[in-house]
Amino acid sequence: MAAAAVLAAAPVQAQHAPAWPDALLTRTQALALVQGLNAEILASRSATATLERWCGEHHLARAPRVVAEVLAGEPRPPTAEQRRRLRADSGEVVRYRRVRLRCGGHVLSEAENWYLPGRLSPAMNHALETGDTPFGRVVAPLEPERRTFAARLLWSPLPDGWERSPRVVPPCLSAGPLAIPGALFEHRALLLDRDNRPIAEVHEVYQGELLAFPPPGPCRTVSTDG
């Protein structure tokens, strides 16, 4: 829970991102996009590759390449339960890495990673210790598989009961922008190599800046200045 609180406290959407009107149509579109991306990542072998594709398709950066901004701070030792999932005995080294995954000026996710350096090559360990390459790209030669064991939607653009109370959300024209929070959904997953050995456990919180592009459709935000 403490780790979730740390990552969920990420900043809200970028200051210069296009505003989404607060309307039923755009809220429905936002929900469809968030749930679609969530499903893509759950079904993928690499969250990094999925985020890069998303960044390119939605023109979030001139060069749609995801890089890892390594965050300083005290390492978080693995719990006994994490060691059990990693199949790591008490004497095996588990390293901790916390990053923001960026594409251009947008933070797409924040992630904590507990990985086993003894199951990686020296070149992979060097890259993780000294560079800004995302973990998934570094370990790609191991043909990793993601095995998600927890997934949670952190924001629903449509409030409970919206289908029974149509006035809860304006149908199209809106007096203001939709407030997109910093955290949209989170995953906890194991990464296993081609021999089905765990190499890492990750906790990822996907950010509101994933929607930092103009909303589709005819809705617009109207001014209340008269």
N, C-alpha and C positions, 0 to 999 in steps of 0.2 A: 504493500500500500504506500509506503514512503517513497519508493521508486516511482510509482505512478504519479504521486503528487509532484515530484520534482519535474518529471517530463511534461505533465499536463499543464504546468505553469508557464509554458512557452508563450512568446509574444503573439498578439493577435495579428491578423492579416496585414501585409505590408501597407504602409501609409499611402502609397501612390497606386495601389491596385484599383482597377475599375470597380465602381460601386454596383452592387446587385440591388435592384429595387426590392422593398419588402412587400411582396405580393404572392398570391397563391401560386401563380404560374412559375415564378422564379424559385420559390421555396420547393416546389415539386421537382423542378429541374435540378436544383442543388442536391436534393435527396437522391435522385436517380444517379447523378454523377458520383456522389460519395459512395453509395452502395455498389455501383458498378466498379469503381476503383478498388474498393475493399475486396470484392469478389475476385478481381484480377490478381491482386497480390496473394490472396489465399490460394489461388490455383497455380501460381507461378513458382519457378525454381529460384528466381532472383528478384527481390524487392527493388534492388538498384536498377536493374534493367527495366522493370515496369515503370518506375518513376522517371527514368530517362525518356522512355517512350511517351509518357504522359506530358512531360515538359516540352517535348518536341511537337506533339500533336496540338497542344494548346498555346504554343508560341510564348512560353514563359521566359525564354532566354534566346539570345541570338545563336549561341552554341549550346544545344541541349545536352550538356554533360553534367552528371551529378558528381560532386566532390564532397569529401567528408571534412568538416571543420571539427578538429579534435578539441574537446572542452577540458579545461584544467579542473582539478578538484581531487579530493581524496578518493582513492579506489574503494569500491564496494566489494568486499570479499564475498564469494559465493556462499549461499546457505547450504546446509546439509542436504536439503531437498534438491537444490540445483546440482550439487555434486552427484547425487543419485541419478538425476536425469542425464547428466553428462557422462556417467559411468567413469567418474574420476575418483580414485581413492584419496585419502586424506593427505598423502604425500605428493600428489601430482599438482604441478603448478597450473593455476587458472589466472589468466590476466584479465584486466578490466579496461574497457575502452568506451568512452561516452562521446558521441558525435552529434553534430547537426548535419544532415544531408541537404546540400544546397544545389540549386540549379540556377545559374545566374545570380540575381539578387534575392531569390526566394528560398526560404527554408521550407522544405517539403516534409521532413520528418526529423524527429529527435530519437536517438536510439542509444540504449545501453547494451553492451556486448561483453559476455563472459566467455572467453575463448581459451582453448588448450594449445599453447605454443608447441608442446611436444608432439602434436599430431599435424603440425604444419611444417613446411620446408623453411630452411634458414632465410631464403629470399622473401618468403611470405611474411615471416616475423619481422624482418628488417623493414619491409614496406609498411607494415602496420605500426611500427614504433617510430618511424621517421617521416611518413608521408601523409597525403590527404586523400589517398585512394580508399573508397568504401570497401568494407570487409568482403562483401559479395564478389566484387571484381577481383580482389586479391586472391581469394581462394577458388576462383572459377576453374583452374586446372584440376581441382579435386572433384569436379562435377557434383557440387553440393545439391542436396534436396532439403527443402524447407518442410518441417513438420510442425504445423501450428497447433498449439494445445490450448490457447485462449485467445479469443477475439471479442472486442466490445465496441459498440458504437457509442461515442461520447457526446454526439450532438445530433438531434433530429430537427431539421428545418420546419417540420410540420408538428404543431403541438397536438397533444392528446385530444381526441374528439373533434379534430378539424373537419372531418367528413360529416359530422352531425350538426355542426354549428358553422355554417358558411361565412358568417360575419366575423369569425375569429381572425381571419386573414383576408385583406382586401383582394378582389379578384385580379386586378392588373395594375392600375395606376396606384402609386404609393406616395405618401408624403415624406418618405425618407428611405435611407439605405437599409438593407438587411444586415444585421449584426452577425458576422461570421466569426466564431470564436477561434482561439488559438489551437485547440485540439479537436479533431474530428472523429478519429477512431484509433484504437490501439490493438497491437498484436503481441503475443508472446509465442516464440517458436524455437525449436531446436533445428540446427543445421547439421546434417549428416553427410559424410563423404561418400564416395562411390562404393566403399566397402561397408556402408551402413554404420560407421562409427561416428558418434557425436563429435563435432569439432567446436561448437559454440552454442550458447543460448542467447537469444536477443529479446529485448523488450523495446518495441517501437511505438511511438506516438506520432500519428500522421497529422499534419498541420493545416490550418485554414488557408495558408498561402497556396495550397493546391488549387484553389478556386480564384486565383489572382488573374483572371482574364474576363473579358466582357461576357455577360450572360447572353445566352441565345434567346431569340424570341422578341416580341414587340413590346414587352413591358418596359417602362421607363420610370425614373424617379421624378416627381414634380416638385417644384419649389413652393414653399408656403409663404414667400415674402410678398405675394400679391403681384 
